[in-house]
Amino acid sequence: MTEGTERGRAFAAVVVGGGGAGLFAAMELARADAGPVAIVSKLHPIRSHTGAAMGGIAAALGNTAPDSCEWHMFDTVKGGAYLADQDAAEVMCKEAPDVVIDLEHLGLPFDRLPDGRIAQRQYGGHTAGFGAAPVPRSCYAADRTGHMILHTLYQQCLRHDVEFFDEFQVVDLLIDDGRCRGVVAVELRTADLHVFAARAVVLATGGYGRIYDLTTNAVAATGDGPGLAFRAGIPLQDMEFFQFHPTGVPGQGILISEAARGMGGHLRNGRGERFMERYAPTLRELAPRDVVARAIHAEIAAGRGMGGDGGDDHVELHLTHLDPDELRRKLPDLVDHARTYLGIDASARPIPVLPRAHYAMGGIPTDVDGRVRAGTAGFVDGLYAAGECACVSVHGANRLGTNSLLDILVFGRRAGRHAAGYVAGCPAAVSRPGDALRAGAALNRLLRRGRTGARPPVAIRRDMQRWMGRHAGVSRNAGDLAALGDKLAGLAEEYADAVVHDRGKVFNQELLETTELGNMLDVARAVARAAAARTESRGSHFRSDHPETDDERWLRHTLVAKRPDGLEVDHLPVSVTRFPAGERTF
Ligand SMILES: Cc1cc2nc3c(=O)[nH]c(=O)nc-3n(C[C@H](O)[C@H](O)[C@H](O)COP(=O)(O)OP(=O)(O)OC[C@H]3O[C@@H](n4cnc5c(N)ncnc54)[C@H](O)[C@@H]3O)c2cc1C
């Protein structure tokens, strides 16, 4: 079902990405009868990274203990080191109960209390009001919450006749005179280019953890949406804030869910001390992630870590004191992963853990309806972004666990709703001759023959990832960031000459990975530039040369834009409606 043009397909709306945010936006557009809606996704939607989320969705339902949306909002703002826009955080926390009930009605099989209401469990930084003890706020389906979200929403999209273009990778955005009118995608199976004309485009391409060498993110998390936007002149917001999850695993790209600490798991250092008592006396292991990740980093740096082969690179997560049956029932995948990937029975032995690159707080700047900001003023008409690729900003300088699934659902739904209203007032979309020219030229450049000497793209990628891990990790400083900026500029130059060796057309993985590398290099440069500019420490951004938080100068958002002569830094004010910036003790 298309609006039918001869040169390409045309839709009322095209959603780029079939994760939780994209599926919800598409379903909402379809529920509103906006006209033909398509999801264009480089993966089959069910394989999106949302499926890896175990812990749950935050919502102040108050089913197992008293709770309120106001407490949730306060925790979100304080957890985010007061950089979250409070008007946006309020929207998210107020809509949380409704979006969870919406999902339940759509068929998501939440775990339940004996009386049939949705069960809830504890997560880091979620408290019973203004710094008190932890409160159970996460709604979950065992440790398969994200998987269930994908299945529920995918089925609903099929039911509402959303058209799917799976294994199509979007490589260009069509924007003329401040208005977006479609995208260009490569079909992975054939390497053919397709133009998708649309009255509205929703970017929902997920995170970009793959800019780091050691990350919990899936291989597809390459920042394609932010990369496309950046090259179209749209600035990226708060890129210096990248979250390191405290409980990654040495030598593996897997994650031990925070739900394990929510159930009562303890962290111990090489001396057997429960060290979080020193860093966060009230919340201990359930302090926000930036606090726990930094504490682990400090313990290891002080020589109080432990390591298998004489190293000193991790601490341990103890679940051995928890009821083994309850552990297996509530976290079955976690128990399985520990056994399969580490050979550890989590009820008998502690699990080695250390911080790993996990979640992007920054991204494409939007308002609470997903409309993409053109800069410090105005919007790009017809262009929306939602999910991890967007920065609304509700997480500020550090996201609380379970607030991301909430973010993708609330703002996926809101972007879909607003886009449905927008397309109703627009003329039908048409593609124009030459729409695919720019994308075609870029692909041909990568495929051109006869060039030698350039390093293979995979070598450039490995260099970028290693440098990001070493110079823009849990702790940063001016010297490292300056060296990183220079290195990335050099790699970008090298990339301009990159050539892929596989010149085939069928599932040319190297070609597509190389276009992803172009996005990652742009995104990584924006991270390095923003991190160098922010001369203070806040949330996930810790500067060893500027360890204090400086509200007077830095209680503001960063925007980094790509200009012909380099990267330009600008700022947006933070919306403070209820909670003035205060001390961040836990
Ligand atoms: C291991 C792990 C566990 C997590 N656990 C939790 C948790 O318990 N609770 C919580 O709140 N958060 C959790 N998070 C974070 C949360 O899961 C993610 O932030 C969220 O799922 C992102 O959803 P999304 O829809 O924005 O993107 P994704 O689910 O990543 O989907 C991105 C989509 O974009 C498509 N795409 C990307 N680029 C292109 C392109 N160029 N062309 C076409 N399609 C493209 C992909 O095919 C994919 O369908 C976890 C994250 C990880 C990595």
The ligand as an SDF file (V2000), in Angstrom:
LIG
                    3D

 53 58  0  0  0  0  0  0  0  0999 V2000
   22.1210   -5.0420   27.1360 C   0  0  0  0  0  0  0  0  0  0  0  0
   21.1830   -3.8830   27.3770 C   0  0  0  0  0  0  0  0  0  0  0  0
   20.2330   -3.9500   28.3920 C   0  0  0  0  0  0  0  0  0  0  0  0
   19.3650   -2.8760   28.6250 C   0  0  0  0  0  0  0  0  0  0  0  0
   18.4300   -2.9570   29.6330 N   0  0  0  0  0  0  0  0  0  0  0  0
   17.5510   -1.9390   29.8340 C   0  0  0  0  0  0  0  0  0  0  0  0
   16.4970   -2.0430   30.8090 C   0  0  0  0  0  0  0  0  0  0  0  0
   16.3270   -3.0590   31.4730 O   0  0  0  0  0  0  0  0  0  0  0  0
   15.6600   -0.9920   30.9830 N   0  0  0  0  0  0  0  0  0  0  0  0
   15.7990    0.1550   30.2550 C   0  0  0  0  0  0  0  0  0  0  0  0
   15.0190    1.0840   30.4590 O   0  0  0  0  0  0  0  0  0  0  0  0
   16.7580    0.2630   29.2840 N   0  0  0  0  0  0  0  0  0  0  0  0
   17.6160   -0.7660   29.0660 C   0  0  0  0  0  0  0  0  0  0  0  0
   18.5810   -0.6450   28.0820 N   0  0  0  0  0  0  0  0  0  0  0  0
   18.5530    0.5090   27.1640 C   0  0  0  0  0  0  0  0  0  0  0  0
   17.4070    0.3340   26.1790 C   0  0  0  0  0  0  0  0  0  0  0  0
   17.2180   -1.0250   25.8950 O   0  0  0  0  0  0  0  0  0  0  0  0
   17.6740    1.0690   24.8680 C   0  0  0  0  0  0  0  0  0  0  0  0
   18.0220    2.3970   25.1340 O   0  0  0  0  0  0  0  0  0  0  0  0
   16.4150    1.0680   24.0090 C   0  0  0  0  0  0  0  0  0  0  0  0
   15.9050   -0.2280   23.8700 O   0  0  0  0  0  0  0  0  0  0  0  0
   16.6650    1.6710   22.6410 C   0  0  0  0  0  0  0  0  0  0  0  0
   15.4980    1.5160   21.8710 O   0  0  0  0  0  0  0  0  0  0  0  0
   15.3570    2.1920   20.4500 P   0  0  0  0  0  0  0  0  0  0  0  0
   14.0140    1.8420   19.9280 O   0  0  0  0  0  0  0  0  0  0  0  0
   15.7250    3.6280   20.5610 O   0  0  0  0  0  0  0  0  0  0  0  0
   16.5100    1.4990   19.5740 O   0  0  0  0  0  0  0  0  0  0  0  0
   16.8290   -0.0350   19.2070 P   0  0  0  0  0  0  0  0  0  0  0  0
   15.9870   -0.9920   19.9360 O   0  0  0  0  0  0  0  0  0  0  0  0
   18.2970   -0.1600   19.3020 O   0  0  0  0  0  0  0  0  0  0  0  0
   16.3820   -0.1030   17.6760 O   0  0  0  0  0  0  0  0  0  0  0  0
   17.0810    0.6080   16.6790 C   0  0  0  0  0  0  0  0  0  0  0  0
   16.4630    0.2530   15.3410 C   0  0  0  0  0  0  0  0  0  0  0  0
   16.9870    1.1170   14.3520 O   0  0  0  0  0  0  0  0  0  0  0  0
   17.2900    0.3670   13.1870 C   0  0  0  0  0  0  0  0  0  0  0  0
   18.3290    1.1170   12.4680 N   0  0  0  0  0  0  0  0  0  0  0  0
   19.4880    1.6450   12.9610 C   0  0  0  0  0  0  0  0  0  0  0  0
   20.1550    2.2720   11.9770 N   0  0  0  0  0  0  0  0  0  0  0  0
   19.4050    2.1540   10.8470 C   0  0  0  0  0  0  0  0  0  0  0  0
   19.5540    2.5770    9.4990 C   0  0  0  0  0  0  0  0  0  0  0  0
   20.6260    3.2590    9.0760 N   0  0  0  0  0  0  0  0  0  0  0  0
   18.5980    2.2530    8.6110 N   0  0  0  0  0  0  0  0  0  0  0  0
   17.5070    1.5270    8.9840 C   0  0  0  0  0  0  0  0  0  0  0  0
   17.3160    1.1040   10.2430 N   0  0  0  0  0  0  0  0  0  0  0  0
   18.2530    1.4150   11.1620 C   0  0  0  0  0  0  0  0  0  0  0  0
   17.7000   -0.9950   13.6980 C   0  0  0  0  0  0  0  0  0  0  0  0
   17.4850   -1.9620   12.7000 O   0  0  0  0  0  0  0  0  0  0  0  0
   16.7360   -1.1730   14.8730 C   0  0  0  0  0  0  0  0  0  0  0  0
   15.5250   -1.7290   14.4220 O   0  0  0  0  0  0  0  0  0  0  0  0
   19.4580   -1.7090   27.8200 C   0  0  0  0  0  0  0  0  0  0  0  0
   20.3900   -1.6600   26.7890 C   0  0  0  0  0  0  0  0  0  0  0  0
   21.2630   -2.7220   26.5880 C   0  0  0  0  0  0  0  0  0  0  0  0
   22.2940   -2.5950   25.4890 C   0  0  0  0  0  0  0  0  0  0  0  0
  1  2  1  0
  2  3  1  0
  2 52  2  0
  3  4  2  0
  4  5  1  0
  4 50  1  0
  5  6  2  0
  6  7  1  0
  6 13  1  0
  7  8  2  0
  7  9  1  0
  9 10  1  0
 10 11  2  0
 10 12  1  0
 12 13  2  0
 13 14  1  0
 14 15  1  0
 14 50  1  0
 15 16  1  0
 16 17  1  0
 16 18  1  0
 18 19  1  0
 18 20  1  0
 20 21  1  0
 20 22  1  0
 22 23  1  0
 23 24  1  0
 24 25  2  0
 24 26  1  0
 24 27  1  0
 27 28  1  0
 28 29  2  0
 28 30  1  0
 28 31  1  0
 31 32  1  0
 32 33  1  0
 33 34  1  0
 33 48  1  0
 34 35  1  0
 35 36  1  0
 35 46  1  0
 36 37  1  0
 36 45  1  0
 37 38  2  0
 38 39  1  0
 39 40  1  0
 39 45  2  0
 40 41  1  0
 40 42  2  0
 42 43  1  0
 43 44  2  0
 44 45  1  0
 46 47  1  0
 46 48  1  0
 48 49  1  0
 50 51  2  0
 51 52  1  0
 52 53  1  0
M  END
$$$$
